[in-house]
Amino acid sequence: MFRILFLFSFLWLLVIPVTQADLVQTPYTPQKVVYEFYFSDPAAINSALYWLRSHINPLSESPYDISIDENDIKVVIHGTEIVTVAKKNYGKYKEAVERMRYYADLGVEFKVCALAAKDFDYSVNDFHDFIDVIPSAMPELAHWQLKGYALMRPVILDKKYSNEEIR
C-alpha cells in the first residue's frame, strides 16, 4: 500500500504544470518610517544608505508615483557610524555624507543622539548642517513609533560570495 501511495505521489508531481512567479504590485501608500542606524563599523553606513534607496526609489516610480514629499522618513544615528557625519571626518566619509545630504535635500531627516555624540567627544557644532542632534536615540525611536512610524533596522551582512559564485 505504501508503495502505491508513494508511486501515486511521485506521478502526481510529474503532471503538475511548471509555473513561474508573479510580480505582485502591493498597493503601497505614503509611509512614515524611522530608521535606526546602530553599527559596529562606521563603513556599514554605506550599505544602510542602500536601504533608504531601496525604500524611496520603488515608491517614487510607477505604478506608485508617491513623491518623497508624501513620505516621512527619519534616520536616527547612534552607533560608531556617528563619526561619518562629523565635519572633521568629511574627507574619509565624503561619499556617504554626500548621499545623506542628497536624501536630506529630498526631505529625509537625519538625527544624531547627543549621548552617543558625547561618547565620541562631539558637540552639536561638530556635525554637518543637515544633521539634527537629539537628546537620546532611545526615546527618539519610541517617540516616532508611538506616532505610528514603522521602525526599520538595517541588517548589514558581510558578503562572502559574489552573485556569480552562488547563482
N, C-alpha and C positions, 0 to 999 in steps of 0.2 A: 504494500500500500504506500509506504514511504517513497519507494522508487517511482511509482506512478505520479504522486504529488510533485516530486522533485522534477520529473520529466515534464509534466504539465507546466510547472512554474518556469522552467527553462524555455520551453516552446513559446509560452506567453510573452516572454521578454523579446523573442525574435520577431513577433508580429506588432509590437508597439512601434508606432512610427517615430522616427527621429525628428525632433523639433529643435528650434533654436530659441534663444532667449528673446524676450520682447523688451523694447525700450518703453519704459513707463514714464509718462510725464506727470509726476506728482503735482498736484495743484498748489504750488508754493505761493505764499503771500509775503508781504513785507515782514521782516523779522527783527526781533530785539535780542541781541546776543552780547554776552560779556565773556571775553576770552581771558583765561588765566595763563600767563606766561611765568613759569617757575621751573627753570632748568639748571642742571648741574654744570653745564658747559655753555658759556656765552655764545658760541658759534651755533648753538641749536636754534637761536632766534631766526636764522636764515630759513630753516625748514618750517618753523612755526609760521613764518610770514606766508608760506605757500598755503597754509590752512586758510588764511584770510583770502588769498587769491581764489582758492577753490570754493570759498563761500560766496564771495562777491560776484565773480565772473558768471557762473551759471544763472544767478538770479537776474543779472542785468541783460542777459541775452535772451533771444527768442526761444521758447514761446512765452517766457515770463515777463521780460522787459520791465523789471522792477528797478527803478533808479536807486542809486546809492542813497539819495536823499530820503527815500521811503523806508530804508532800513536804519536801524540804530545799533551801531557796533562799538563796543568799548573793549580796550585791552588793558588789563592790569598786570604790570610788570613788577615782580618781587623776588626773582632768583638771581643767579650770577649774571644773567643777561642784562641786568641793570647797567653794567659797565658799557654796553653798546650805545646807550643813549646819553652818556656823559660827554659833554662837549670836548673834553681833553682827549678822548679816545676816537674822535671822528676819523682820523686817518686810518686807523685799524679797522673800523666798522662802517666805513663810508657807504658801501653798497646797501647794507641793512638799514642804515639811517635814512638814506635817500628813498628806499622803498617805503619805510614808515612815514616819511614826510609826504610821499605821494598819496598814501592811504589817508593820512591826516587831512590833506587838501580835499579829499573826497568826502570827508566827514567822520572818519573813524577817530575815536578819542583814545589817546594813549595816556595811561596813568601810571605813575611810579609810586610805590609805597615809601613813605617817609621813614619808616622804621628800617627798611632794607637799605635805603639811601644812607642812613646814619651808620649802619654796619660797615658801609664802604667809605665812610668819611666824606660823603657828598652832601651838599646843601642844595636848596632849591635853585640857586643860580648856576649850578654845575650842569644843568640839563638843557637840551635844545628847546627852542621856543614852542614846539608843538607838543611838549610834554606837560601834563598837569601832575603836580605832586599832591598826593592824598595822604591822610593821616596814617592809614594802615590798610594793607591788602585784604585782610580777613573781613572786617566789617564792610569794606567796599564791595567785595564779592557778594556778601549776604544782602547788602542793600539793593543791588541791582537784581538779584534773584527774587527778592521779595516784591520787586516791582514787575515781575513777570519775564525777566530776561533769562534766556537759556544759557547755561554755563557750558563753555567749551574749553577743554583742557587738551591742547595738542600733545600727542604722544610722539616723541621723536625717537625713532629707531635707528640703529646703526645698520646700514645696508651691507650685507656680507657678499651678496652675489649680484651681478648685473642682470638686467632683464633677460638678456640673451642666454645667460647660463641656466636660468631656471624656467624658461618659457616652455 
